[in-house]
Amino acid sequence: MSAAIPYSHTEYNHWQGTPGQSATVSWKRYEWQLSDGHRYLRIDNDHVIEAHYCQPGAKGITINTASHGKVSIDFDRLQTQSAAVRVHRLTFLPQGQAEDIGWYFRDDKIWREYGSQGTSSSVSSVSSTDIEHQFTLNPQGAFSFTVGSISYILDFSTMTQTNHHTGVHRNVRRRPKFISTASHTGSLLSASVLPTASSSQLPATSYKWEFMGEEGMWSEYQAHICAYDSAAIERQYQQNPQGQLHFRINRFSYTLNFSTMQQVNNSIGTPRAVRRTAVDGSQQNSSLLSASVLPTASSSQLPATSYKWEFMGEEGMWSEYQAHICAYDSAAIERQYQQNPQGQLHFRINRFSYTLNFSTMQQVNNSIGTPRAVRRTAVDGSQQNSSVGAQPQWQFLDVSGIWNNYFKGHDGCSISSQDIEIQYQQNPLGTMTFTTVNFNYELDFSAMTQRNLSTNTTRSVRRI
């Protein structure tokens, strides 16, 4: 999977030279660079490349550069499509500290980390740590392990796993675990450095952290279940309110995202709302905002907004929200957005209910699940927030070897590139289904394939 995003080259002020030389970097633990033929230059905003690279299902990324135009980076080979342009990734770690590496195998549908449960319901006898240790001893070697009664061999030179009994091969990938960097403090947030519920000496929090349970009830986080209670989560939140927290419950791993106030099951993609409540009962942050407390278009005495709010209509045209249709116009929506930029707004149009999510800039039909992109535009025409912008295009490879865009309505196709991108942003390792006139299909983001559910025919998919 790839994404086209603008980048520029910046000369590395701390260090220039070949890979492997030492460098002094005060906070950043990685750096992506491209060679101009003479020396390696730093790529601005390379945290986006890093975030993609750390996803085991990502095959690569396409970036726009001033000097080379579009450059496609193959993550497996760490090469570009051009022999004249070279790429490398540097790491800067304190002495004695190793990078947190994940090892993944391609299961029937998704990439799974070693040590987790696969489709066979058995857990492998090795973890990412075990494999990384063997890899550092001999990067071109191989070693054996078992899953239940079945033995396998993992070959580092070919990056494949082979079943000794059946001879079936599976692809293997080695990727670093993603670490968020605070933009100005230089602090780092990762699963390996997050405090447990009892590891910090800070005073107990004055906030309660809860997630929305199955029955629509708020449940507080408990340290004996997920290793974090409200106090531990609040301490991490204070360090980086835009960061993430990772934990496990039994065989599932989860990510708590502070910026969106959501908890996501990383294995199956299920999201849950999260809220942060002061001890006096006032809600400080939440991914849910009750319709009963939202102002109507005429309920606020604030001056009219200087922003226009629009949603993407059926024909790919932007349409402004109108109070006589959904009870909210641009002014009312902007007032609510100013109160809580991470919140949600709920409204009805005829028999359907909708949710406008400010953090993802999406409008979702709660009855049938259809998502629509939303944008917020200043009166001078500059776009402030949007779920699209220069939106990537999704294409499939047809039988004649030609890449075709997804178009809603063409041959009865039920989705567009915009629909696919919205689902991909929610879960880059997930799947989605769609229909045409005659067939049902499954689009697998981790494998970047489209599969006909009737004939089982598989076609390649790309994101450009």
C-alpha positions as CSV (number, residue, x, y, z in Angstrom):
1,M,0.0,0.0,0.0
2,S,1.3,3.4,-0.8
3,A,0.3,7.0,-0.2
4,A,1.3,10.1,-2.2
5,I,2.3,12.9,0.1
6,P,4.5,16.0,-0.4
7,Y,8.0,16.0,1.1
8,S,11.1,18.1,0.8
9,H,14.8,17.3,1.4
10,T,16.6,19.1,4.2
11,E,20.3,18.9,4.8
12,Y,21.0,17.0,8.0
13,N,22.5,19.7,10.3
14,H,23.8,17.3,13.0
15,W,25.5,14.8,10.7
16,Q,26.3,14.1,7.1
17,G,27.8,11.0,5.6
18,T,27.2,7.3,5.1
19,P,24.8,5.1,7.1
20,G,26.4,3.7,10.2
21,Q,28.2,6.8,11.4
22,S,27.3,8.0,14.8
23,A,25.1,11.0,15.2
24,T,23.9,13.2,18.1
25,V,20.1,13.6,18.1
26,S,18.5,14.9,21.2
27,W,15.1,13.2,20.8
28,K,14.5,11.5,17.5
29,R,15.2,7.8,17.3
30,Y,14.9,7.4,13.5
31,E,15.5,9.3,10.4
32,W,14.6,8.6,6.7
33,Q,16.9,10.0,4.1
34,L,17.2,10.0,0.3
35,S,20.4,10.3,-1.7
36,D,20.7,13.0,-4.4
37,G,23.6,11.1,-5.9
38,H,26.2,12.8,-3.8
39,R,25.0,12.7,-0.2
40,Y,22.0,11.7,1.8
41,L,19.5,14.4,2.7
42,R,16.9,14.3,5.4
43,I,13.2,14.0,4.4
44,D,10.9,16.5,6.2
45,N,7.8,15.0,7.9
46,D,9.3,11.6,7.8
47,H,7.2,10.6,10.8
48,V,4.5,9.8,8.2
49,I,6.9,7.4,6.4
50,E,7.8,5.8,9.8
51,A,4.1,5.4,10.8
52,H,3.5,3.5,7.5
53,Y,6.7,1.5,7.7
54,C,5.8,0.2,11.2
55,Q,2.6,-1.3,9.9
56,P,3.4,-4.9,8.9
57,G,0.8,-4.8,6.1
58,A,2.4,-1.8,4.4
59,K,4.3,-2.7,1.2
60,G,5.6,0.8,0.6
61,I,4.8,4.5,0.2
62,T,5.0,7.1,-2.5
63,I,6.2,10.6,-1.7
64,N,6.4,13.7,-3.7
65,T,9.8,15.4,-3.8
66,A,11.0,18.6,-5.3
67,S,14.2,17.2,-6.9
68,H,13.0,13.7,-8.0
69,G,9.2,14.0,-8.3
70,K,7.3,11.0,-7.1
71,V,9.5,8.5,-5.3
72,S,8.1,5.1,-4.4
73,I,9.8,3.3,-1.5
74,D,9.6,-0.4,-1.2
75,F,9.6,-1.2,2.5
76,D,10.6,-4.9,2.2
77,R,13.7,-4.1,0.1
78,L,14.3,-0.5,1.4
79,Q,14.8,0.6,-2.2
80,T,13.2,3.1,-4.5
81,Q,11.8,2.4,-8.0
82,S,14.8,4.3,-9.4
83,A,18.4,3.0,-9.3
84,A,19.5,6.7,-9.2
85,V,17.7,7.4,-5.9
86,R,18.7,5.5,-2.8
87,V,16.9,5.4,0.5
88,H,17.9,4.4,4.0
89,R,16.5,4.6,7.5
90,L,18.9,5.6,10.4
91,T,18.3,4.8,14.0
92,F,19.7,6.8,17.0
93,L,19.5,4.9,20.3
94,P,21.1,5.5,23.7
95,Q,24.0,3.2,24.4
96,G,23.0,-0.2,25.4
97,Q,19.4,0.2,24.3
98,A,17.9,-1.9,21.4
99,E,15.1,-0.9,19.1
100,D,11.7,-2.5,19.8
101,I,11.2,-4.8,16.8
102,G,8.1,-6.8,15.8
103,W,8.2,-9.9,13.6
104,Y,5.1,-10.8,11.7
105,F,3.9,-13.6,9.5
106,R,1.1,-13.4,6.8
107,D,-1.8,-15.4,8.2
108,D,-4.8,-16.3,6.0
109,K,-6.1,-12.8,6.1
110,I,-3.8,-10.4,8.1
111,W,-0.3,-10.0,9.3
112,R,0.1,-11.4,12.8
113,E,2.9,-10.9,15.3
114,Y,4.7,-14.0,16.5
115,G,3.5,-15.0,19.9
116,S,-0.1,-14.0,19.1
117,Q,-2.9,-16.4,18.3
118,G,-3.4,-17.1,14.6
119,T,-6.3,-18.7,12.7
120,S,-5.2,-22.2,14.0
121,S,-6.1,-21.0,17.5
122,S,-2.6,-22.1,18.6
123,V,0.1,-19.8,19.9
124,S,3.6,-20.0,18.5
125,S,6.4,-21.0,20.8
126,V,8.5,-17.9,19.9
127,S,7.9,-14.2,20.2
128,S,9.3,-11.2,18.3
129,T,12.0,-10.9,21.0
130,D,13.1,-14.5,20.5
131,I,13.3,-14.1,16.7
132,E,15.1,-10.8,16.8
133,H,17.7,-12.3,19.1
134,Q,18.3,-15.1,16.5
135,F,18.3,-12.6,13.7
136,T,21.0,-10.5,15.3
137,L,23.2,-13.6,15.7
138,N,22.9,-14.6,12.0
139,P,20.9,-12.3,9.7
140,Q,21.2,-14.8,6.8
141,G,20.5,-17.9,8.9
142,A,17.3,-19.8,9.9
143,F,15.8,-21.5,13.0
144,S,13.0,-23.8,13.9
145,F,10.0,-23.4,16.2
146,T,6.7,-25.1,16.9
147,V,3.0,-24.2,17.0
148,G,1.2,-26.9,18.9
149,S,2.5,-30.2,17.3
150,I,3.5,-28.5,14.0
151,S,7.1,-27.5,13.4
152,Y,8.2,-24.6,11.2
153,I,11.5,-23.1,9.9
154,L,11.9,-19.3,9.6
155,D,14.5,-18.4,6.9
156,F,15.9,-14.9,7.4
157,S,17.6,-14.8,3.9
158,T,14.2,-15.3,2.1
159,M,12.0,-13.9,4.9
160,T,9.7,-16.9,4.7
161,Q,8.2,-19.4,7.1
162,T,7.8,-23.0,6.0
163,N,5.6,-25.7,7.4
164,H,7.8,-28.8,7.8
165,H,4.9,-31.2,7.2
166,T,3.0,-29.5,4.3
167,G,5.7,-27.4,2.8
168,V,3.4,-24.3,2.8
169,H,5.3,-21.0,2.7
170,R,4.2,-17.8,4.4
171,N,5.8,-14.4,4.0
172,V,7.5,-12.9,7.0
173,R,8.2,-9.2,7.8
174,R,10.5,-7.4,10.3
175,R,9.3,-4.0,11.3
176,P,10.1,-1.6,14.2
177,K,7.3,-0.7,16.6
178,F,6.1,2.8,16.1
179,I,7.1,5.5,18.6
180,S,5.2,8.8,18.7
181,T,7.4,11.8,19.3
182,A,6.2,14.9,21.2
183,S,6.6,17.9,18.8
184,H,8.5,20.2,21.1
185,T,9.3,18.5,24.3
186,G,11.3,15.6,22.8
187,S,9.5,13.1,25.0
188,L,8.8,9.6,23.6
189,L,5.7,7.5,24.0
190,S,5.8,3.8,23.3
191,A,4.5,0.6,24.7
192,S,7.9,-0.2,26.0
193,V,8.3,2.9,28.1
194,L,4.7,3.4,29.4
195,P,4.4,3.4,33.1
196,T,2.4,0.6,34.8
197,A,-0.3,1.4,37.3
198,S,2.3,1.4,40.1
199,S,5.4,2.6,38.4
200,S,5.0,6.3,38.8
201,Q,5.5,8.2,42.0
202,L,3.2,11.0,40.9
203,P,0.1,11.7,43.1
204,A,-3.1,9.9,42.2
205,T,-5.0,11.4,39.3
206,S,-8.0,13.6,39.8
207,Y,-9.5,12.2,36.6
208,K,-11.4,9.0,35.8
209,W,-10.8,7.2,32.5
210,E,-13.6,5.0,31.1
211,F,-14.5,3.1,27.9
212,M,-17.9,2.4,26.5
213,G,-18.8,-1.3,27.2
214,E,-21.0,-3.7,25.3
215,E,-24.2,-2.7,26.9
216,G,-23.7,1.0,26.5
217,M,-22.3,1.4,30.0
218,W,-19.1,3.3,30.9
219,S,-16.5,1.1,32.5
220,E,-13.4,2.4,34.3
221,Y,-10.0,1.0,33.3
222,Q,-8.6,-1.4,35.9
223,A,-4.9,-2.2,36.4
224,H,-5.5,-5.9,37.1
225,I,-7.2,-6.3,33.7
226,C,-5.1,-4.2,31.3
227,A,-2.2,-3.0,33.5
228,Y,-3.4,0.6,33.5
229,D,-5.9,2.3,35.9
230,S,-7.1,5.8,35.7
231,A,-4.1,7.2,37.5
232,A,-1.6,5.6,35.1
233,I,-3.5,6.6,32.0
234,E,-3.8,10.2,33.3
235,R,-0.1,10.4,34.0
236,Q,0.6,9.3,30.4
237,Y,-2.0,11.7,29.0
238,Q,-0.3,14.6,30.8
239,Q,3.0,13.8,29.2
240,N,1.5,13.7,25.6
241,P,-2.2,14.5,25.1
242,Q,-1.9,13.6,21.4
243,G,-0.2,10.3,22.1
244,Q,-1.3,6.7,22.3
245,L,-1.2,3.9,25.0
246,H,-0.8,0.2,24.1
247,F,-1.9,-2.7,26.2
248,R,-3.1,-6.3,26.1
249,I,-6.1,-8.1,27.5
250,N,-5.6,-11.9,27.1
251,R,-4.8,-12.6,23.4
252,F,-5.9,-9.2,22.1
253,S,-3.9,-6.0,21.8
254,Y,-5.4,-2.6,22.1
255,T,-4.5,1.1,21.4
256,L,-6.0,3.9,23.4
257,N,-5.7,7.1,21.2
258,F,-5.8,10.3,23.3
259,S,-6.3,12.6,20.3
260,T,-9.5,10.8,19.1
261,M,-10.5,9.5,22.6
262,Q,-11.0,6.0,21.2
263,Q,-9.9,2.5,22.2
264,V,-9.3,0.1,19.2
265,N,-8.9,-3.6,19.2
266,N,-5.8,-4.0,16.9
267,S,-6.7,-7.5,15.9
268,I,-10.3,-7.1,14.7
269,G,-10.5,-3.3,14.5
270,T,-13.4,-2.8,16.9
271,P,-13.5,0.9,18.2
272,R,-14.9,2.0,21.5
273,A,-15.5,5.5,22.8
274,V,-13.4,6.7,25.7
275,R,-14.0,9.5,28.1
276,R,-12.0,11.4,30.8
277,T,-14.0,12.7,33.7
278,A,-12.9,15.0,36.5
279,V,-13.6,13.7,40.1
280,D,-16.3,16.4,40.4
281,G,-18.2,14.6,37.6
282,S,-17.6,17.0,34.8
283,Q,-16.6,15.4,31.5
284,Q,-13.3,16.8,30.2
285,N,-12.7,14.8,27.0
286,S,-14.8,12.2,25.1
287,S,-15.4,10.8,21.7
288,L,-19.1,11.1,22.4
289,L,-21.2,14.2,22.7
290,S,-24.8,13.9,23.6
291,A,-27.3,15.5,21.2
292,S,-29.3,16.8,24.1
293,V,-26.6,19.3,25.0
294,L,-25.8,20.5,21.5
295,P,-26.9,24.0,20.7
296,T,-29.4,24.4,17.8
297,A,-28.7,26.8,15.0
298,S,-30.3,29.7,17.0
299,S,-29.5,28.8,20.6
300,S,-26.1,30.4,20.9
301,Q,-25.4,34.1,21.2
302,L,-21.9,33.8,19.8
303,P,-21.2,35.7,16.6
304,A,-21.7,34.0,13.3
305,T,-18.9,31.7,12.3
306,S,-16.1,32.6,9.9
307,Y,-16.0,29.0,8.7
308,K,-18.1,27.0,6.3
309,W,-18.9,23.3,7.0
310,E,-19.6,21.0,4.1
311,F,-20.0,17.3,3.4
312,M,-19.2,15.3,0.3
313,G,-22.4,14.6,-1.7
314,E,-23.3,11.7,-3.9
315,E,-21.8,13.2,-7.1
316,G,-18.5,14.2,-5.5
317,M,-19.7,17.8,-4.9
318,W,-19.3,19.6,-1.6
319,S,-22.6,20.6,0.0
320,E,-22.9,23.1,2.9
321,Y,-24.9,22.0,6.0
322,Q,-28.4,23.7,6.2
323,A,-30.4,24.3,9.4
324,H,-33.7,23.6,7.7
325,I,-32.5,20.2,6.7
326,C,-30.5,18.8,9.6
327,A,-31.1,21.5,12.4
328,Y,-27.4,22.7,12.1
329,D,-25.9,25.2,9.8
330,S,-22.2,26.2,9.5
331,A,-22.5,28.7,12.4
332,A,-24.0,26.1,14.8
333,I,-21.5,23.4,13.9
334,E,-18.5,25.8,14.3
335,R,-19.7,26.8,17.7
336,Q,-19.8,23.2,18.8
337,Y,-16.5,22.5,17.2
338,Q,-14.9,25.4,19.2
339,Q,-16.2,23.8,22.4
340,N,-14.8,20.4,21.7
341,P,-12.7,19.8,18.5
342,Q,-12.5,16.1,19.4
343,G,-16.2,15.7,19.9
344,Q,-19.2,14.6,17.9
345,L,-22.5,16.0,16.8
346,H,-25.7,14.0,16.3
347,F,-28.7,14.9,14.1
348,R,-31.5,13.4,12.0
349,I,-32.6,13.8,8.5
350,N,-36.0,12.3,7.9
351,R,-35.8,8.7,9.2
352,F,-32.0,8.5,9.4
353,S,-29.7,9.5,12.2
354,Y,-26.2,10.8,11.6
355,T,-23.0,11.4,13.5
356,L,-20.5,14.2,12.5
357,N,-17.2,13.3,14.0
358,F,-14.9,16.3,14.4
359,S,-11.7,14.3,15.1
360,T,-12.0,12.2,11.9
361,M,-13.9,14.9,9.9
362,Q,-16.5,12.3,8.8
363,Q,-20.3,12.1,8.7
364,V,-21.7,8.6,9.2
365,N,-25.2,7.3,8.6
366,N,-25.8,5.4,11.9
367,S,-28.5,3.2,10.3
368,I,-26.6,1.9,7.2
369,G,-23.0,2.9,8.1
370,T,-22.4,5.0,5.0
371,P,-19.5,7.5,5.7
372,R,-19.0,10.9,4.0
373,A,-16.0,13.2,4.1
374,V,-16.5,16.5,5.8
375,R,-14.4,19.7,5.5
376,R,-14.2,23.0,7.4
377,T,-13.3,26.0,5.2
378,A,-12.4,29.5,6.2
379,V,-14.3,32.4,4.6
380,D,-11.2,33.3,2.6
381,G,-11.4,29.9,1.0
382,S,-8.5,28.1,2.8
383,Q,-9.4,24.6,3.9
384,Q,-8.8,24.2,7.6
385,N,-9.8,20.6,8.3
386,S,-10.9,17.8,6.0
387,S,-10.9,14.0,5.7
388,V,-10.0,14.3,2.1
389,G,-7.8,17.2,0.9
390,A,-5.4,15.7,-1.7
391,Q,-7.0,12.4,-1.2
392,P,-5.3,9.2,-2.3
393,Q,-7.0,7.2,-5.1
394,W,-7.7,3.5,-4.8
395,Q,-7.4,1.3,-7.9
396,F,-7.7,-2.4,-8.8
397,L,-5.8,-4.3,-11.5
398,D,-8.2,-5.6,-14.1
399,V,-7.8,-8.8,-16.2
400,S,-6.0,-6.9,-19.0
401,G,-3.4,-5.5,-16.6
402,I,-4.8,-2.0,-16.4
403,W,-5.3,-0.1,-13.2
404,N,-8.9,1.2,-12.8
405,N,-10.2,3.6,-10.2
406,Y,-13.1,2.6,-8.0
407,F,-16.3,4.6,-9.0
408,K,-19.5,4.3,-7.1
409,G,-22.3,3.4,-9.5
410,H,-20.1,2.1,-12.3
411,D,-21.3,-1.4,-13.1
412,G,-23.3,-1.2,-9.8
413,C,-20.2,-0.7,-7.7
414,S,-21.3,0.3,-4.1
415,I,-18.1,2.1,-3.1
416,S,-15.9,5.0,-4.3
417,S,-12.2,5.7,-3.6
418,Q,-13.4,8.2,-0.9
419,D,-15.4,5.4,0.8
420,I,-12.4,3.1,0.8
421,E,-10.0,5.7,2.1
422,I,-12.3,6.5,5.0
423,Q,-12.4,2.8,6.0
424,Y,-8.6,2.5,5.5
425,Q,-7.9,5.5,7.8
426,Q,-10.0,3.8,10.5
427,N,-8.2,0.5,10.2
428,P,-5.2,0.1,7.8
429,L,-5.1,-3.6,8.6
430,G,-8.8,-4.3,8.2
431,T,-11.1,-5.4,5.5
432,M,-14.3,-4.0,3.9
433,T,-16.9,-5.6,1.6
434,F,-18.7,-4.1,-1.4
435,T,-21.0,-5.2,-4.3
436,T,-21.3,-4.8,-8.0
437,V,-24.3,-5.8,-10.2
438,N,-23.4,-9.5,-10.1
439,F,-20.9,-10.1,-7.3
440,N,-19.8,-9.5,-3.7
441,Y,-16.2,-8.6,-3.0
442,E,-13.9,-8.3,0.0
443,L,-11.1,-5.6,-0.1
444,D,-8.2,-6.6,2.2
445,F,-6.0,-3.6,3.2
446,S,-3.2,-5.6,4.8
447,A,-2.8,-7.8,1.6
448,M,-3.9,-5.0,-0.8
449,T,-6.1,-7.4,-2.7
450,Q,-9.7,-7.5,-3.9
451,R,-11.4,-11.0,-3.7
452,N,-14.6,-12.1,-5.4
453,L,-16.5,-13.9,-2.7
454,S,-18.3,-16.2,-5.3
455,T,-15.4,-17.2,-7.5
456,N,-12.5,-16.5,-5.1
457,T,-10.7,-14.6,-7.9
458,T,-8.2,-12.2,-6.4
459,R,-6.9,-9.0,-7.9
460,S,-4.2,-6.6,-6.8
461,V,-5.2,-3.2,-5.3
462,R,-3.2,-0.1,-4.8
463,R,-3.4,3.3,-3.1
464,I,-1.8,6.2,-4.9
